[in-house]
């Protein structure tokens, strides 16, 4: 499982971008712990997001990474 900073580093985007991707549902994640919990992304969830980006037209994939 990866933390938000680890996902951001692998995608080379800001932390806020990862939070926005999770909140929008574009990047699936687990919330672990009380209240809203800590966000964790599995390798499978990360790979699914990358696959979804590959299937989008180029301009949409860029907007997903800049969101």
PASEBA-1860 file (N, C-alpha, C; in nm, 3 decimals):
! residues 67
1> XXXXXXXX> 0.084/-0.119/0.000/0.000/0.000/0.000/0.088/0.125/0.000 ~ 0.044/0.222/-0.079/0.120/0.346/-0.088/0.046/0.459/-0.017 ~ 0.121/0.551/0.037/0.065/0.671/0.097/0.043/0.775/-0.014 ~ -0.027/0.882/0.020/-0.049/0.990/-0.076/0.084/1.048/-0.126 ~ 0.181/1.077/-0.038/0.309/1.128/-0.089/0.380/1.031/-0.184 ~ 0.369/0.902/-0.157/0.433/0.803/-0.246/0.366/0.802/-0.383 ~ 0.232/0.809/-0.386/0.160/0.814/-0.513/0.198/0.941/-0.589 ~ 0.201/1.053/-0.518/0.236/1.181/-0.582/0.376/1.175/-0.642
9> XXXXXXXX> 0.469/1.113/-0.571/0.605/1.102/-0.623/0.609/1.016/-0.749 ~ 0.536/0.905/-0.748/0.537/0.817/-0.865/0.471/0.881/-0.986 ~ 0.367/0.962/-0.962/0.300/1.031/-1.073/0.368/1.163/-1.108 ~ 0.457/1.208/-1.019/0.524/1.337/-1.033/0.423/1.452/-1.039 ~ 0.333/1.449/-0.941/0.231/1.553/-0.926/0.229/1.600/-0.782 ~ 0.155/1.706/-0.756/0.142/1.760/-0.620/0.052/1.670/-0.534 ~ 0.072/1.678/-0.404/-0.014/1.603/-0.311/-0.161/1.637/-0.333 ~ -0.189/1.766/-0.357/-0.328/1.808/-0.376/-0.391/1.741/-0.497
17> XXXXXXXX> -0.309/1.710/-0.598/-0.361/1.641/-0.716/-0.405/1.499/-0.680 ~ -0.326/1.431/-0.599/-0.363/1.295/-0.557/-0.490/1.300/-0.474 ~ -0.499/1.393/-0.380/-0.621/1.405/-0.299/-0.742/1.430/-0.389 ~ -0.727/1.516/-0.489/-0.837/1.546/-0.581/-0.877/1.423/-0.663 ~ -0.779/1.345/-0.706/-0.808/1.223/-0.782/-0.885/1.123/-0.697 ~ -0.847/1.110/-0.570/-0.916/1.019/-0.480/-1.058/1.069/-0.453 ~ -1.073/1.197/-0.423/-1.205/1.253/-0.393/-1.300/1.242/-0.512 ~ -1.246/1.257/-0.634/-1.329/1.250/-0.754/-1.364/1.106/-0.792
25> XXXXXXXX> -1.293/1.010/-0.732/-1.317/0.870/-0.764/-1.235/0.820/-0.882 ~ -1.154/0.906/-0.940/-1.071/0.865/-1.054/-0.960/0.770/-1.011 ~ -0.913/0.789/-0.888/-0.813/0.699/-0.829/-0.878/0.634/-0.708 ~ -0.899/0.505/-0.715/-0.959/0.433/-0.603/-0.857/0.421/-0.491 ~ -0.906/0.424/-0.367/-0.817/0.417/-0.251/-0.891/0.360/-0.133 ~ -0.815/0.316/-0.034/-0.870/0.270/0.093/-0.853/0.381/0.195 ~ -0.948/0.390/0.287/-0.933/0.479/0.402/-0.921/0.389/0.524 ~ -0.811/0.403/0.594/-0.781/0.314/0.705/-0.777/0.395/0.834
33> XXXXXXXX> -0.856/0.350/0.932/-0.854/0.416/1.061/-0.983/0.491/1.089 ~ -0.990/0.555/1.205/-1.111/0.625/1.247/-1.136/0.751/1.165 ~ -1.259/0.801/1.178/-1.304/0.920/1.104/-1.289/0.895/0.955 ~ -1.229/0.986/0.882/-1.210/0.964/0.738/-1.095/0.867/0.712 ~ -1.004/0.852/0.806/-0.894/0.758/0.795/-0.784/0.805/0.701 ~ -0.672/0.736/0.713/-0.557/0.764/0.627/-0.583/0.702/0.491 ~ -0.544/0.771/0.386/-0.563/0.722/0.250/-0.445/0.633/0.214 ~ -0.479/0.515/0.159/-0.378/0.422/0.109/-0.423/0.372/-0.028
41> XXXXXXXX> -0.327/0.359/-0.119/-0.356/0.315/-0.255/-0.276/0.187/-0.279 ~ -0.345/0.082/-0.323/-0.276/-0.043/-0.353/-0.212/-0.035/-0.491 ~ -0.118/-0.124/-0.516/-0.054/-0.131/-0.647/-0.158/-0.157/-0.755 ~ -0.259/-0.239/-0.723/-0.364/-0.271/-0.819/-0.448/-0.147/-0.852 ~ -0.481/-0.068/-0.750/-0.557/0.055/-0.772/-0.476/0.154/-0.854 ~ -0.348/0.163/-0.824/-0.259/0.253/-0.897/-0.250/0.211/-1.044 ~ -0.233/0.081/-1.068/-0.224/0.029/-1.205/-0.355/0.053/-1.280 ~ -0.469/0.037/-1.212/-0.599/0.060/-1.277/-0.613/0.206/-1.318
49> XXXXXXXX> -0.566/0.297/-1.234/-0.570/0.439/-1.269/-0.485/0.467/-1.392 ~ -0.364/0.412/-1.395/-0.276/0.432/-1.510/-0.337/0.373/-1.637 ~ -0.399/0.256/-1.626/-0.465/0.195/-1.742/-0.578/0.283/-1.792 ~ -0.655/0.340/-1.701/-0.765/0.429/-1.739/-0.712/0.553/-1.809 ~ -0.598/0.604/-1.764/-0.537/0.721/-1.829/-0.492/0.687/-1.970 ~ -0.441/0.567/-1.988/-0.395/0.525/-2.121/-0.508/0.515/-2.219 ~ -0.628/0.480/-2.172/-0.740/0.461/-2.263/-0.810/0.593/-2.297 ~ -0.773/0.702/-2.228/-0.833/0.832/-2.257/-0.760/0.899/-2.373
57> XXXXXXXX> -0.831/0.982/-2.447/-0.761/1.065/-2.546/-0.655/1.148/-2.475 ~ -0.550/1.183/-2.544/-0.434/1.251/-2.485/-0.472/1.373/-2.401 ~ -0.559/1.459/-2.449/-0.592/1.582/-2.375/-0.664/1.551/-2.244 ~ -0.750/1.448/-2.241/-0.818/1.413/-2.116/-0.721/1.353/-2.016 ~ -0.627/1.273/-2.061/-0.529/1.213/-1.970/-0.445/1.323/-1.906 ~ -0.409/1.425/-1.981/-0.331/1.535/-1.924/-0.412/1.608/-1.818 ~ -0.542/1.633/-1.843/-0.622/1.702/-1.742/-0.638/1.619/-1.618 ~ -0.644/1.486/-1.629/-0.654/1.401/-1.510/-0.531/1.415/-1.423
65> XXX> -0.414/1.426/-1.482/-0.293/1.437/-1.403/-0.276/1.576/-1.346 ~ -0.338/1.677/-1.406/-0.323/1.814/-1.358/-0.435/1.852/-1.263 ~ -0.531/1.764/-1.241/-0.644/1.796/-1.155/-0.602/1.803/-1.011
END
